[in-house]
Amino acid sequence: MTCTSKLTGAVALMAGLLGSAAFAQTTGTVAFLMPDQASTRYEEHDFPGFQAEMTRLCPDCTVIYQNANADVALQQQQFNSVITQGATVIVLDPVDSSAAASLVSLAQAQGIKVIAYDRPIPGKTADYYVSFDNQGIGKAIAQSLVDKLKADGVPAGAGVLQINGSPTDAAAGLIRDGIDEALDASGYVTLAEFDTPDWAPPKAQEWASGQITRFGADIIGVVAANDGTGGGAIAAFKAAGVDPVPPVTGNDATIAALQLIIAGDQYNTISKPSEIVAAAAANIAVQFLNGETPAAEMTLYDTPSQLFVPAVVTRDNLKAEIIDKGINTAAELCVDRYAAGCAELGIE
């Protein structure tokens, strides 16, 4: 389907920073294929940001959007479909990073450019890769937790749980590597570790529940790879009657996670407005349509790449990073039981 969205403030900002793709009298069809609906980010942020920047750069272009709902076979069908519909550039966030290698080969054999988005495709060199720095994200959220534990006087040798993302997602592997880097140097012990199938919060919650039964009060923190898995862990602690919940990390700065931070139930998240990466992907797509070779700041998995560095958000800087920067509003966050926490943080 083809959808439209209003240009967000974040994309407007990045338009000025990215603007190497000139306003050209270009036409063409670009596909934007996302992996799942376990996170709301793709419908709420990634695609609207991509569509808005494509509209700005190439108003005569056609954009096709599809979401595979965590189904590898469905994404294969969608990939084939957009080729049939004439897509000459495909932005692909793969359900399965390994399986996506064959999709890249299929497209490139027909002269179609593939931009790996968010999740890399290690098995085949795409034409470009654009994402946040996933390994840096993993290290940042884990180090933030480690710093808190040390500031709270938690002694070395205490134990944490580690909840990783999907085992079929190469980006999850990079986040895990960053987490390992921080934890290995921390003096704290990883009591148990879990790779969450499809990034599904209920699966993270079920696993965390079992570890709470197993380790009890020995769990002094949880490094979760994203807000969904972190939220699952928090739900498990609450269901077990644990109060207060030990500090839990996250990543994505979803509204639900920001509210949990406001309430004091989640320790941190990563503010990474997906519109920024989406706008970069659109900029690169238009350069490909124009027959240009986009510049790359680095190479990852032999693929020209552009990575963005996001910010860690805790209660201490949530107002500055989220509210003051216009990423979310007080009206969105400070509802019902979160109003009191907002008042504590000076969010009005």
N, C-alpha and C positions, 0 to 999 in steps of 0.2 A: 504494500500500500504506500501511497505518497502522502506525507503529512506536512504541516507547516507549523511554525512556532514564532513567537515574538523574540526579538533579540534581547538577551539578558544583559544585565550590567557587566557580569564577568566576561562575557563574550565581547562586548563593546570595548572593554579594556584591552583584551587580548588582540582584538582586531588591529589596534594601533601598534602593538608590540610585534605581532606576527607578520604584518602586512606585506610580505614579499610577493604574494600572488596578487597581481594587479587586477583592477576591474577590467577584464577583457570581454570582448564580444564573443564569448565562448558558449557553445552548446554541447550537450552530452548527457549521458545517463550515469549516475553514480549510485551504487548500492551501499547501504549501511546495515550490516548484519550483526546483531547483538546476540549474546549467548543464553540468557536466562531471565526469569522474572522473580527469582528468589530475592534479588535486590530491586528496589524501586528506582534505582538511579538511572537505568537505561531509558525508561519512559519519561521520567521527570526531569532529567538533566542532560544525559549524553545526546539523545536524538534531538531534543529541542535546540541544544547548542549547535549541533552539527547542521541542522536544517537552517537555522538562522544565519550562520556564517556562509553556507552555500548560497542562500538567497542574496546575501550582500555581495559576494564575489562573482556569482554566476546566476543571475536572475532567470536566465533562459534554460538552465540545466534542469533535468528531472532527477529527483532523489527518490529512491526506493528504500523503504525501511521494513525490516523483518526481525522478529525475535524468535529464537529457536526453542525457548522454554526448556533448556537443559537437555535437549534431545539431539544427539549427534546425527541420526538419520534425517531428522527434520531439517537441520542446518544444511546437510548435503543437498536436500531437495530445494531448499531456498537458494542455495548457491547456484545450482543448475538453472533455476527459474530466472534469476536476475541476469544470467548470461543470455538466456533466451530472449529476455526483454531488452537486450542491447546495452547492458552495463559495460562500460569500458574501464571503469575504476571501481574496485570493490574494497570497502573498508570492513575488515573482518575481525571480530572479537570471538575467538573460537570457543565452542563448548569443550572440545578436546584438542589440546594444542598439538598432540602427536598426529591425530587423525586429520588435522587441518593441512598438513604438509601436502597431501594428495590434492586438496582443493587448490592450493597455490600452484602446483604443477599444471593442473587442468586449465586454470585461467591463463597462466603465462604462456602456455602452448598456443593460445589463441590471441596473444598480444594484449591481454587484459592486465592492468596493473593491480596489485594487491597491497593494500596498506594494513599491516597487522596493527590491531588497536587494543590497547590495554594489556592483553595477554600476548606474549611473543609466540612465535612458531619456530621452535628450535630445529625441526627436522627438514626445513626447506627455507631457503633465503627468499623472504618476501621483498617487495620493491621498496618498502619503507616500514619502520616501526615507530609508533608514537604512543607514549604512555607517561604515567608518573614513574618515578624511580622506585620500583617495587622493593628491591632489596634495601634501599635506604629507608623505605616506610617500615619494613619489618624491624630494622635496627632501631629506628627512632621510637616506635611504640614500646618496644621491649626496654630500651635504655631509659625511657621516661618512667616506666614502672620500677626498674631497678633503682633509679635515683630516689623515687618516693620511698621505697622500702628502706633504703639506707638512711634517708632523712628521718624516717620514723623509728630508727634504731633496731630494725629487724636484723638479727645476726646472720652472718654467713652460714651456709649449710641448711637454711630453711628452704622449704620446697614450694615450687610453683607448678601449675598445670600449663601445658602448651596446646592450644587448639589451632591447627593449621587450616588452610583452605582446601579446595578440591584437589585430589591427587591427579586429576587429568588436566589441571590448569598450570601451565608453566609459570605464570605470574605468581601463583600461590607458592610454587617452589622457591621463587626469588624472595618472597616475603619471609618464608620459613628460614631461608639462609641468613637473612638479616636478623631475624629473631635469635637464631642460634649464635650468631656472632656476638650479640649483646649479652645473652645469658651465659655463654661459655666463659666470659670474662668477669662475670658478676659475683661469683662466690656462692650463688644460690643454686639449688638442685632442681632439675626438672623431674618431678615425681612421675609424670606420665604424659604422653603426647598422642595426638589424634589428628588424622587427616580427614576432614569433613566432606563426605560425598556431596557433590553438587553445591557446596557451600550452604547446605540446608540447615537453618537454625534449629529445627526440631531434632535433627541428628546430633548437633552439637550439644543441645540440652540433654538428650538421653545419655550421651557419653559422660558429660559432666556430672550428671546425677549419680552415675555409677562410681565415679571417682570420689565424690563427696562421701558416699557410703564407705568407700575403701580407705580414704585418707583423713576424713574429718577435719579437725582443727589444724592438722599439719599443712593444709593448703593456705598459704599466706598471700597468694596472688594468682592471677590467670592472665597469660599472654594469649589473647585471641586475635586472629588475623584480620577480622573485619567486624563491623558492628553487628551483623546478623549472628555470627558465632558467639560474639561477646554477649549479646542479648540473650542467647540460648543459655550460656553459662550463668548469667545473672538470674534467669528464671529458675534454673535448677537450684541455686542457693536459696532463693526465696521459698521455693516449694519445700525445701528441706528445713526451713525455719532458721536459717543462718542469718544472724543480725549482729553486727553489720556485715554486709557482703564484703569479702576481701576485694582489694582493687583489681579491676578487670579492664583490659585494654580493648581498643576497637580500631576501626579504620573505615572511612567514607563520610563521616560527619552527617549521617542520616538524621532526620528530625527526631526519630525515636531515640537514637543514641544521644543526641544533644540534650534531650529532655532527661534521659537517665543520668547524664553528667550533672545537669542542673539539680536533680533530686539527690545527688550524691551516691547513686547506685553504680555508676560506671566511672572509671578513673580518667581515661583519655580516649581520644579518637584522632583521626587525621583529617584536617580540612583540605580537601582536594576538589574544588569545584570542577566537576566533570566537563562543564562547558568549555573550560580552558583547553583540555586535550581534544575535545570534539572540534573546537574551532581550528586547532592546529591540523587535525586530520583533514578538515575541509580545505584549508589553505594548501596542503600538500596535494590533495585530489585535483584541485583546480590547476595547479602547476603541471600535473601529469596531463590533464586535458589539453593544456596549452603546448604540450610537447617539451616541457622544460624538465630539468633534472634538479629536484629539490636539494638544497644544501643539507648536510647532516653534521651535528655537533659531535657525534660519536658513532661507533659501530657496536651492535649487540647481536650475538648469534649471526655474525657475518652480514647483518642487515643495517643499512643506514638508519640512524635512530635519532629521535628527539625525546628527551626525558625531562619532566618537570619535577621540581623539588617542593613537596607540600609542607605544611606546618602542623605540629602536634598541638592539640587543643585539650586543655583541662579546665576545671572550674576557674582557675586563676586567670586564664586569658580568653575564655569563651566570648565574653562581651566584645573584646578588642578584635578577635579573629573572625567572629561570625556576625555579630550584630553590627558593629561599627563598619565592617567592610561590605555590608549589604548582602551577605550570602543568605541569611535568613532574618526574619523580622521577629520582634517581640510578640507580635500578634500570632505568629505561627507556633512559637515555642512556649509561651507563658500562659498556657490554658490549664484550667482545672487544678490538679494537685501540684502543678509545676509553678504556679504563680508565686508561692512563698519563696521558692528557691530563686526565682528571677529577682524578687525584691532583695534578697540577700546579696545578689551579684550586681545590683544596680541596673538591672535590665528593665526598662519601662516601655 
